[in-house]
Structure formats: C-alpha cells, structure tokens
C-alpha cells in the first residue's frame, strides 16, 4: 500500500504553492483537481475490470463476482468486467 494518503499529492502541492498569485493558484488548482479526478476514475475502472476478469478466470460466475465485489448485482459485475 501507499506510504500515506498525501504522498501521491506532494508534487502537486509543491507546484501549487509555488504560484504566489492566489487567483492564479486557484485557477491552477481547479484545473489540476479536474485532471486528477478524471485520472482517478480511469484508474478505478481499470482496477475493477482487472479484478472482475481475474475472478472470471478463476471460474466464478458473474453473480459470485458481484457478491465478492461489494454485493453488487451480477449485471454490475458484468459491467465491471467490460470496464464500465
């Protein structure tokens, strides 16, 4: 696991703190936050897909996969497997 929840953001903190004009810093923050949120969602989808397909490779049904992945429906588990 990661060292601490803040560790991945240290470089972004440093970049933002280097901007002395607070209006510019705010604009940069908004842009960066949107980028990071998009990247996080892509990462989540990729991880859910890899895990769902891993369970499938082990021979589990979509219903069993849904139960293992937080008791989601078999339809949602199937969507995870498709990267949705």
VENMOPE-V85102 format. One line per field, one symbol per residue. ss: DSSP state (2 for helix, 1 for strand, 0 for the rest). psi: psi as a letter, one per 20 degrees, with the letter a starting at -180 (. if undefined). burial: I if it has 16 or more other C-alpha atoms within 10 Angstrom, else O. A space follows every 50 residues. Layout:
# VENMOPE-V85102
ss->???
psi->???
burial->???
This chain:
# VENMOPE-V85102
ss->00000022222222222000022222222222222222222222222222 2222222000022222220000022222222000
psi->rqgqhhgiighhgggghiohohggggggggggggghgghggggggggggg gghggghijqrhghggghlklrqhghgggghik.
burial->OOOOOOOOOOOOOOOIOOOOOOOOIOOOIOOOOOOOOOOOOOOOIIOIII IIIOIIOOOOOIIIIIOOIOOIIIOIIIIIIOIO
